[in-house]
Amino acid sequence: VSVVESGGGLVEPGGSLTLTCKCSGVPFDEYHASWHRQTPGKERELVAFITGDGNNARIVDAVKGRFTISRDNDRDLVSLEMNSLKPEDTAVYYCKSQGMSSNTEFWGQGTQVTVSS
């Protein structure tokens, strides 16, 4: 199983980035997907979640209205579109795939997002 994030980088406040996660080696539509983020000294926190079929999604309040999660099960991809970025969005962003009928979960290695002028 391979979970690989991409799309991180440096962006100015108010800018946009789209993170992409490729999950290979599992039947992707049988796995829920989520994005999490972590800053030094803090616990990893959930940012957005989407069900295996893509019909239901949840965005945490801190980023609601600015971030959107989506998935393409034909390409085994889950994306996080981030708009109106703020310095406090700076973190390492991680993708997770979690089995719908099991406790199996797989994490990516993370991608750094830095929001700074």
Steps between C-alpha positions, in 0.01 A plus 500: 500500500626843409362837610681798350414866545611779270429866437640663811719806491541864594212737436420856607206574730179504302640261244391153396644150480356164406637189667462164333528153649545184296403177677614182327475134587151497650148519353485876548121528491485273806705748702397826659761773457600795712751780526671588825762754597763536765726776626803452727405427858133446421290194436397409151152635429228411254438755225259328262336162447323337209321167476608221266226574250566874516141580588567641845774734617581694813719804544609619843388845609850652489514462121133484404420720204867505394591133451327238286562125496421286197594164357529322167458128555583422139848643555538406870544866591377721781559875486490791740441838339614776733404862437545823696791345682610647831833478684332275757437244224874436493556134583596162365191359332439125505264282302337195658302214348282297736318180417122534506450155651820466698733699723772487239650838428788629295679833530709693255835655582361854508553813297605838639276801451645835601292818486723803533576831337 
